[in-house]
Amino acid sequence: MATPDRYGLIGHPVAHSKSPAIHGAFAAQTGQNLTYEHILAPLDGFVATMQIFIEQGGKGLNVTLPFKLEAHALADTLTARARMAGAVNTLKMADGQILGDNTDGVGLVTDIESNAGVTLSGKRVLLLGAGGAARGAILPILNARPTSLTLVNRSPDKANALASEFSAFGPIDASAFTALQGVFDVVINATSASLGNELPPVPAHVFGTTTLAYDMMYGNEPTVFLQFAKQQGAKTRDGFGMLIEQAAESFFVWRGVRPDTQKAFPELRASAT
């Protein structure tokens, strides 16, 4: 049997990640001959670790914190979505070149539309946060043709700057939390508040009984944001599906084969809890 192609996830820390299990399931399902591993890089050693991986014949990497900006700078070419996101979570090595891509945003949109069954076209969407996670989501959300996309952040200037940068791609604006008006169809938490078990200062009135409240974070228990949204009557969904879908998109970038996430989801969800 041929030597398997080598892939992995590079980050610091990295051992907690479910990515090897996810890509292992995808490889088994699609019959792809590959391995996928955790690669712990020193905080000041991303480029050196990358060079070793490439010299050893590595074909591709997912990139997690804190190296997504360095991966963006390292890539020889960038996809449009990686260029606009300003960060890279997927690297593909081929013909002596490094392609940088960002599959996070498309993973989010795919999970919302295909798995949660909520079409973004014609909807009012509220995106909480203006950091890297939010930035990576903006272009894929606008490509789904919502009626409006409103950015809101503790620092309004940062949200305003992002809205201006993406204004050519669709109906996007920025707001302060206290200035939000009406009910939104989809409310996405792209802040890091859930990591600290904190609630972003989002007013209760933005949630209705048909609203989908989506937190990019996931865990064994619903985040504080999702608990709050549910109390207002909203439907809720955590970010585990986004994790699966962004991985599937990376897998497609590398192998040209798209795994069936619906088949893999139940097993992967059970193993993550």
N, C-alpha and C positions, 0 to 999 in steps of 0.2 A: 504493500500500500504506500502511496506517495506520502511524503512528509507533509503534515498539516500546515496550512498557512497560519501565521501568528498574528494575533490581535490582542488588545488589552485596554485597560483603563488606567490612565496616569493621573495621579493627584497626590494630595497630602492634607489630610489622611485619606486612605483609600480602602482599607480592609473591610469596612462596614458595607461596602457597595454590593448591591444585588446583581450588578451587570454581568459577572461571569455566569451566573445561573440563567439569566435572561438569554444571553447570546448562545449559551450551551443548548438551551431549549430550541432556539431558532435554528441552530446548525443541525440538530437531530431531526427536526421537522422537515427541513429543506434538503437534507443530504449533503450539506457543505462540509468539506474536510478542513477544519480549522480548530485552533485552540484560542482561548481568551483568558487573560489573567489580570490580576491586580499588579500594578507597577507603582511602587512608592518612590517618588522622587524627592530629594532634599529640596527645601524651600528655595535654595539658591542654585539648584542643579537641574532645572527642567531641560535646558538645551542639551547639556551633557548626557542626561539620561535618554533623551530622544535620539541623539547621535548613536549611542550604543544599540538602542533598539533597531534603528535603521540598518546599522552595520551587520546586525545579526539576522537580517532578512525580514524584519517586521513589515507587515503590509498595511496596518492601520491602527489607529488609537482613538478611543474616546478620551476626552479631557474634562476633568472636573476641577473644582476649586483647589488651589488658587491660581491655576495656570491658563485659564481661558484667554486672557489678554496676551500672554506670551505666545500661546499657540497661534493667535491671530497674527502676531508680528512675524512669526517663524514661517508661516505658509508662503509658498511661492505664488500660488494663485488662490483667490477666494471666490466662493459662490456669492451671488447677489445678496442672499439672506445673511450670510456671514459678514459681508461687508457692512450691511446696514445695522446688524446687531452689534458690531464692534467687538465681537468675541467669537471664539471657535470652540466647539465641543466635539468635533469629528475631524480627524486627519486621515488622509488616504495617501499612501506612498506608491507611486507608479512611475516608471520611466525616469527615475532620478529626480522627480518633482514631488512636492508636497502640496496636496490640495486641502484647503481649509473650508469647512462647512459648519453650519449651525443648524441642528435638527430639533432644538428645544421648542421653538415656536410652532413648527409644523406638528410636532408631537402633541402639543397642547390642543391645537385646533382639531386635529384628528380625533383625539380622545373626546372632546366636547361634542363634535358633530357625529362621529361614527359610533362611539360607545355610549355616550350619554344621550344621544338622539336629539340634540339641540342644534338646529341650524342657525348660524350666526348672521346669515344674509337677512337684511331688513330689521335687525335687532339693535337695541340700545345696549352698548357694552361699557362697563366701568372697569378700569384696570387700576388696582391699588399698587403704588410704588413707581419709582422712576430709576431703579438701579439696573444691573445687568439682566436680571430675570425678566423684568418688564420690557426692557429695550429689545430683547430677543423675541418677544411675543408680538410686538406691534405690527411689523410688516405682514406676518402670516394672518393676523386677525383682520387687518385692513383688506388683504387679498380675499377674505371670505365675504366681503361686501356688507358690513353692518351699516345700519342707518347712521350710527355715530359711535365713535370710540372716545371716551372721556378718560383722561389721565388725572390721577389725584395723588398727591404726595405730601408728606410732612413739610418738605421744602417746596413751596409752590414754584419757585424760580426754576427748579430742576425739571418739574413737569412741563412748565411752559416752554422750556428750551427743547425738550424732546418732542412736544407737539409741533413746534415750528419746524424741526428737522424732518419730520415725517409728513408734513402737511401736503406734499405733492402726491402722496400715495393714497389718500382717501380722507373721509370726513373725521378729523381728529381735533380735539380741543383739550384744554387743561382746566382744572378747577381746584379750589381749596376744598377741604373736607366740609367746612361749615357752609359752603356755597352750593353744595349739591342739591339738585331739585328733582323731584319725581322718582318713580320706580324704574329700575333698570331690569332688562331681561336677563342679563348675565353679569355677575360681579366676580372678578378674578382677583384673588389675593396673590400678588407677586412680591410682597414685602417679606422681610426676614422675621417679622414679628412672631410667627408661629414657632420659630426655633427657641424663642425665649418664653413660650407659653403666654404671649401677650396678644391683645386685641388691637388692631389698627383703629384709629379714631373715626370709624365709618359710622354714619348715622343709621339708625334702624330703618328709617323710612325708605331707603334705597331698595329694600327687599320687599317683594310681593310674593303671593302664593304660587306664582308661576316662574319666579326668578330661579335661575341656577346659580348657586354660590359655589365657586370653585377655588380651592386652595392648592397652590402648586406643591405645598409640602404634604407629606403623608406620614402616617404612623399607625400604631396598633389601636389608638383611640382618636376620635375626631378632634381636630384642632380647636382652639378657643374661637377662632373665626367661624368655623363651620358650626360649632355649637350655638353661637350667637345668631347666625343666619337662620338656623333651624328654628330657633325660638321665635323668629319673625315670620315663620311659615314657609321659608324658602326650601327648595330642593337643594341637596348638597352633594358634592363630589370632591374627593381628595386627589392628590397628584400622582397616585400610583399608576393610573392609566397613561398619564403623560410620560412617565418613566418608560413604560413598555413601548409606547408609540415612537418616542424619540429614538429608542434603541432600534426599533424596526426600521426606521428611516436611515439610521447609520448603517445598519446591516445591508440595506438596499444600495446605499452609496458604495460600499465596499465590494459587494458580491453581485449586484445586478439582479438579485432575487428578493422578493418581498415576502416575509413570513406572514402566516395567518395568526394575527395577534389574538383573535377571538378564541382560537384553540389553545393558545399558550396561557392566556390570562388566568383561568381558574387555578391551575397548578402553581403558577408563579405567585399569585396572591396568597394562596394557602401557605407557601413556603416563606413568605415575608412576614407572617404574623405568628 
